[in-house]
Amino acid sequence: MVEKEPQHCEPKNVPSDDKERYFSKKWFYRNLSNGEKVRRQWLMYNEVKNTVFCFPCLLFSNDTRKCPFSNNGFNDWQHLNPYIPD
């Protein structure tokens, strides 16, 4: 799994909760202060489960207190910003 690297599936921006929130592909990128966009290689999206995962935590951790993106993934789109800053 490590040698193949994570597969990056692009979300389809389909609302997933009652407030029309969804995971946007903008979260795959971080905007640096110099205007450059950098891909978050560690972030994975699972289309079937509609969740995001941290690739290293998925492999090496199952403690959701340390990383909410391990184990079952994360899909609380309203509270994604504190975990993945713009």
C-alpha positions as CSV (number, residue, x, y, z in Angstrom):
1,M,0.0,0.0,0.0
2,V,2.8,2.4,0.9
3,E,4.7,1.7,-2.3
4,K,1.7,2.3,-4.5
5,E,0.9,5.6,-2.6
6,P,-2.7,6.6,-1.8
7,Q,-5.2,6.8,-4.6
8,H,-6.8,10.2,-4.8
9,C,-10.4,10.0,-5.7
10,E,-12.0,13.3,-6.6
11,P,-15.4,14.0,-4.8
12,K,-18.4,14.8,-6.9
13,N,-19.6,17.6,-4.5
14,V,-22.9,15.8,-3.8
15,P,-24.6,17.1,-0.6
16,S,-24.2,14.6,2.2
17,D,-26.1,16.1,5.1
18,D,-29.4,17.9,5.8
19,K,-27.6,21.3,5.5
20,E,-26.4,20.6,1.9
21,R,-22.7,20.3,3.0
22,Y,-20.2,18.1,1.1
23,F,-16.5,17.5,0.8
24,S,-15.1,19.8,-1.9
25,K,-12.0,19.0,-3.9
26,K,-10.5,22.4,-2.7
27,W,-9.6,20.6,0.5
28,F,-7.0,18.5,-1.4
29,Y,-4.9,21.7,-1.7
30,R,-3.3,24.1,0.7
31,N,-2.8,27.8,-0.3
32,L,0.5,29.0,0.7
33,S,1.2,32.7,1.6
34,N,3.1,33.2,-1.6
35,G,-0.1,32.1,-3.6
36,E,1.2,28.7,-4.5
37,K,-1.2,25.7,-4.2
38,V,0.3,22.5,-2.7
39,R,-1.4,19.1,-2.9
40,R,-2.1,17.5,0.5
41,Q,-0.7,14.1,-0.4
42,W,-1.7,12.6,2.9
43,L,-5.5,13.3,2.4
44,M,-7.6,10.6,0.8
45,Y,-11.3,10.6,-0.1
46,N,-13.4,7.5,-0.2
47,E,-16.4,8.0,-2.5
48,V,-18.2,4.9,-1.4
49,K,-18.1,5.9,2.3
50,N,-18.2,9.6,1.6
51,T,-15.4,10.1,4.1
52,V,-11.8,11.5,4.2
53,F,-8.8,9.6,5.6
54,C,-5.3,10.5,6.6
55,F,-3.1,8.0,4.7
56,P,-0.4,7.6,7.4
57,C,-3.0,7.3,10.2
58,L,-5.0,4.8,8.3
59,L,-1.9,2.6,8.0
60,F,-0.4,3.2,11.5
61,S,-3.0,4.4,13.9
62,N,-6.5,3.6,15.1
63,D,-6.7,6.4,17.7
64,T,-9.3,8.9,16.6
65,R,-8.4,11.1,19.6
66,K,-5.0,11.8,17.9
67,C,-6.3,11.9,14.3
68,P,-10.0,12.0,13.5
69,F,-9.2,10.8,9.9
70,S,-8.1,7.4,11.0
71,N,-10.2,4.2,11.4
72,N,-13.6,5.0,10.0
73,G,-12.7,8.3,8.4
74,F,-14.2,11.7,8.8
75,N,-17.3,13.2,7.3
76,D,-18.4,16.0,9.6
77,W,-18.1,18.6,6.9
78,Q,-19.3,21.4,9.1
79,H,-16.3,20.9,11.4
80,L,-13.6,20.0,8.8
81,N,-11.9,23.5,8.9
82,P,-10.3,23.2,12.3
83,Y,-8.7,19.9,11.2
84,I,-7.7,21.1,7.7
85,P,-7.0,24.8,7.7
86,D,-7.4,26.7,4.5
